[in-house]
Amino acid sequence: MTTATRIRTLREQRGLSQEAFAKVIGRSRSLVAAWEAGRKEPGRDALRVIGKAFNLPVDYLLGENNEIGVLASGPQEVTLVEMFRNADEQTRISVLHMLNLSRGSKNSS
């Protein structure tokens, strides 16, 4: 997957238009469109801003790390993962406990 494809996928997974994505990272919509079309390559500074805004390592955006690429199947899962990563340890434990309870109730029906 190219950097252009990763940026487009990242934006789409979060349910953002090019305009909204551009606002989040402080760039123009036309620049985001150029990146996604592969007409321009984002520089290191832009990649750092994107990574920071979406809690992703720059090496993922460059195609050197596939961890996030298969992580989420849609905007809700992306949001869940981002929130989980930013939560304190007690909140993470509580969320996992709640999900385990939910899984148990599905198995017993």
NORNOR-V160640 format. One record per pair of residues at least 4 apart in sequence whose C-alpha atoms are under 8 Angstrom apart, sorted by the first residue. I is the first residue (numbers start at 1). GAP is how many residues later the second one is. D is the distance in Angstrom with one decimal. If there is no record, write none. Layout:
i=[I & I]
gap=[GAP & GAP]
d=[D & D]
This chain:
i=[1 & 1 & 1 & 2 & 2 & 2 & 3 & 3 & 3 & 3 & 3 & 4 & 4 & 4 & 4 & 4 & 4 & 5 & 5 & 6 & 6 & 6 & 6 & 7 & 7 & 7 & 7 & 8 & 8 & 9 & 10 & 11 & 11 & 11 & 11 & 11 & 12 & 12 & 12 & 13 & 13 & 13 & 13 & 13 & 14 & 14 & 14 & 14 & 14 & 15 & 16 & 16 & 17 & 18 & 18 & 18 & 18 & 19 & 19 & 19 & 20 & 21 & 21 & 21 & 22 & 22 & 22 & 22 & 22 & 23 & 23 & 24 & 25 & 25 & 25 & 25 & 27 & 27 & 28 & 29 & 30 & 31 & 31 & 32 & 33 & 34 & 34 & 34 & 35 & 35 & 35 & 35 & 42 & 42 & 43 & 44 & 45 & 46 & 47 & 47 & 47 & 48 & 48 & 49 & 50 & 50 & 51 & 51 & 51 & 51 & 51 & 52 & 52 & 54 & 55 & 56 & 56 & 56 & 57 & 58 & 59 & 59 & 59 & 60 & 60 & 60 & 60 & 60 & 61 & 66 & 67 & 68 & 71 & 72 & 72 & 73 & 73 & 74 & 75 & 76 & 77 & 78 & 79 & 80 & 81 & 82 & 83 & 84 & 87 & 87 & 88 & 89 & 90 & 91 & 92 & 93 & 94 & 95 & 96 & 97 & 98 & 99 & 100 & 101 & 102 & 103 & 104 & 105]
gap=[4 & 5 & 62 & 4 & 60 & 61 & 4 & 38 & 58 & 59 & 60 & 4 & 31 & 32 & 33 & 34 & 37 & 4 & 31 & 4 & 55 & 57 & 63 & 4 & 28 & 29 & 54 & 4 & 28 & 4 & 4 & 4 & 5 & 6 & 7 & 10 & 4 & 5 & 63 & 59 & 60 & 61 & 62 & 65 & 60 & 61 & 62 & 64 & 65 & 60 & 4 & 5 & 4 & 4 & 11 & 14 & 15 & 4 & 9 & 10 & 4 & 4 & 8 & 11 & 4 & 5 & 6 & 7 & 10 & 4 & 5 & 29 & 21 & 24 & 25 & 28 & 4 & 5 & 4 & 4 & 4 & 4 & 9 & 4 & 4 & 4 & 5 & 6 & 4 & 5 & 6 & 7 & 4 & 5 & 4 & 4 & 4 & 4 & 4 & 11 & 14 & 4 & 10 & 4 & 4 & 6 & 4 & 5 & 6 & 7 & 10 & 4 & 5 & 28 & 27 & 4 & 5 & 12 & 4 & 4 & 4 & 5 & 6 & 4 & 5 & 6 & 7 & 8 & 4 & 4 & 4 & 4 & 7 & 5 & 6 & 4 & 5 & 4 & 4 & 4 & 4 & 4 & 4 & 4 & 4 & 4 & 4 & 8 & 4 & 5 & 4 & 4 & 4 & 4 & 4 & 4 & 4 & 4 & 4 & 4 & 4 & 4 & 4 & 4 & 4 & 4 & 4 & 4]
d=[6.1 & 6.6 & 6.7 & 6.2 & 7.4 & 6.6 & 6.1 & 7.9 & 5.7 & 5.4 & 6.4 & 6.3 & 5.5 & 4.4 & 6.5 & 5.6 & 7.7 & 5.9 & 6.3 & 5.9 & 6.1 & 7.9 & 8.0 & 6.2 & 7.7 & 6.5 & 7.0 & 6.1 & 5.6 & 5.9 & 6.4 & 6.4 & 5.4 & 7.2 & 7.4 & 6.4 & 5.9 & 7.5 & 7.8 & 7.8 & 7.5 & 5.1 & 4.8 & 6.9 & 7.2 & 4.5 & 7.9 & 6.6 & 7.5 & 5.9 & 5.6 & 5.8 & 6.1 & 6.0 & 5.6 & 6.4 & 6.9 & 6.3 & 7.4 & 4.9 & 6.4 & 6.5 & 7.8 & 7.9 & 5.8 & 4.9 & 5.4 & 5.3 & 6.4 & 6.3 & 7.3 & 7.1 & 7.9 & 6.2 & 6.0 & 6.8 & 6.8 & 7.3 & 6.5 & 6.1 & 6.1 & 6.2 & 7.9 & 6.2 & 6.1 & 6.1 & 5.1 & 5.5 & 6.1 & 5.1 & 5.7 & 6.5 & 5.8 & 6.3 & 6.2 & 6.1 & 6.3 & 6.2 & 6.0 & 6.0 & 7.1 & 6.0 & 6.1 & 6.0 & 6.1 & 7.7 & 5.5 & 4.4 & 5.6 & 5.7 & 7.7 & 6.5 & 7.9 & 7.8 & 7.0 & 6.9 & 7.8 & 7.9 & 7.1 & 6.4 & 6.2 & 4.9 & 5.7 & 5.4 & 4.4 & 6.1 & 7.4 & 7.3 & 7.9 & 7.3 & 6.8 & 7.4 & 7.9 & 5.3 & 5.6 & 6.5 & 7.7 & 6.4 & 6.1 & 6.1 & 6.1 & 6.2 & 6.0 & 6.0 & 6.1 & 6.3 & 6.1 & 6.3 & 6.0 & 6.2 & 6.4 & 6.3 & 6.2 & 6.1 & 6.2 & 6.1 & 6.1 & 6.2 & 6.1 & 6.2 & 6.3 & 6.2 & 6.2 & 6.4 & 6.5 & 6.4 & 6.4 & 6.5]
